[in-house]
Amino acid sequence: REFADVPPITVDKNRALQILVNLVKNAKHACDDSRRSDKRVTLRISRCPLGVSIVVTDNGVGIPAQNMTRIFSHGFTTRKNGHGFGLHSGALAARELGGSLAAASDGPGCGAVFTLQLPLTPPKASP
């Protein structure tokens, strides 16, 4: 873990934790499914222009290029017992919190990087 000194954020704690727990679980599954002996999941927290950036990186199975545009789609999964709700609901929750959720991977065998950006304060509700 690599945690920078960042200001506190004021967002729905349960929603933010739901996103993070799902990202860490997915990273663990990706590492478990790889044949690597040096499995690694890293959590980085730093300041970003929006507020705070939380990056979950793994060196697991990676994401094929053809799946990158679909991983946040409702019902899309590559796991045998998966439901395809986690990343979809995480992306929606991030937007509702005024932030974003993005993914990157150099392909199969190259791991993945998920970046959750959250504002310091929640967005103002529309009247």
C-alpha positions in Angstrom: 0.0 0.0 0.0 1.1 3.5 -0.8 -0.9 6.2 1.0 -0.1 9.8 0.4 -1.2 12.5 2.8 -4.6 13.5 1.4 -7.4 15.6 2.8 -10.5 13.9 4.1 -13.3 13.4 1.7 -17.0 13.9 2.4 -18.8 11.2 0.4 -21.2 8.4 1.2 -18.8 6.0 3.1 -20.9 2.9 2.3 -20.9 3.6 -1.4 -17.2 4.3 -1.5 -16.4 1.2 0.5 -18.6 -0.9 -1.8 -16.6 0.2 -4.8 -13.2 -0.4 -3.1 -14.1 -3.8 -1.7 -15.2 -4.9 -5.1 -12.1 -3.6 -6.8 -9.8 -5.4 -4.2 -11.8 -8.6 -4.5 -11.6 -8.5 -8.3 -7.8 -7.9 -8.1 -7.4 -10.9 -5.7 -9.4 -13.1 -8.1 -7.3 -11.9 -11.0 -4.1 -12.8 -9.1 -5.5 -16.2 -7.9 -6.4 -17.0 -11.5 -2.9 -16.2 -12.8 0.0 -18.7 -12.7 2.4 -16.2 -11.2 4.2 -17.0 -8.0 4.7 -13.3 -7.2 1.0 -12.3 -6.9 0.6 -8.7 -5.9 -2.3 -6.3 -5.3 -1.3 -2.6 -4.5 -3.5 0.1 -3.2 -2.4 3.7 -3.8 -4.1 6.8 -2.5 -3.0 10.2 -3.7 -4.3 13.7 -4.4 -5.7 14.4 -7.9 -7.3 17.5 -9.5 -10.8 16.2 -8.6 -9.9 15.4 -5.0 -8.6 12.0 -4.1 -7.4 9.2 -6.4 -7.5 5.6 -5.2 -5.7 3.1 -7.5 -6.0 -0.6 -7.2 -3.3 -2.4 -9.2 -2.7 -6.1 -9.6 -0.3 -8.3 -11.6 -3.0 -11.0 -12.3 -4.5 -12.3 -15.5 -5.1 -8.9 -17.1 -7.9 -7.8 -19.4 -8.0 -8.5 -23.1 -8.4 -5.4 -25.3 -11.8 -6.6 -26.6 -13.1 -6.6 -23.1 -12.0 -3.1 -22.1 -15.0 -1.4 -23.6 -17.4 -3.9 -22.0 -16.1 -4.4 -18.4 -18.4 -1.7 -17.0 -21.5 -3.0 -18.8 -24.3 -4.5 -16.8 -24.1 -8.3 -16.8 -20.6 -8.5 -18.4 -18.4 -11.0 -16.6 -15.5 -13.4 -17.4 -15.7 -15.3 -14.2 -17.5 -18.6 -14.1 -19.6 -17.7 -11.1 -19.7 -14.0 -11.7 -22.8 -11.9 -12.2 -21.5 -8.9 -14.0 -22.8 -6.4 -11.4 -19.7 -5.3 -9.5 -17.9 -3.1 -11.9 -21.1 -1.8 -13.5 -22.5 -0.8 -10.1 -19.1 0.6 -9.0 -18.9 2.9 -12.1 -22.5 4.1 -11.5 -21.8 4.7 -7.8 -18.6 6.6 -8.6 -20.5 8.9 -10.9 -23.3 9.4 -8.3 -20.6 10.4 -5.8 -19.3 13.0 -8.3 -16.3 10.9 -9.3 -15.2 8.4 -11.8 -14.0 4.8 -12.2 -11.6 3.8 -15.0 -9.7 0.7 -16.0 -6.5 0.0 -17.8 -4.6 -3.2 -18.8 -1.9 -4.0 -21.3 -3.7 -7.3 -22.0 -3.6 -10.9 -20.9 -1.0 -11.7 -18.4 -0.2 -8.0 -17.7 -2.4 -7.3 -14.7 -4.9 -4.4 -14.5 -5.2 -0.9 -12.9 -8.5 0.5 -11.7 -8.6 4.2 -10.7 -11.3 5.6 -8.6 -11.4 9.3 -8.3 -13.6 11.0 -5.8 -14.2 14.7 -5.0 -13.4 16.2 -1.6 -17.1 17.0 -1.2 -20.2 15.4 -2.8 -21.9 17.1 -5.7 -24.7 19.5 -5.0 -28.1 17.9 -5.4 -30.2 19.2 -8.4 -33.2 21.3 -7.3 
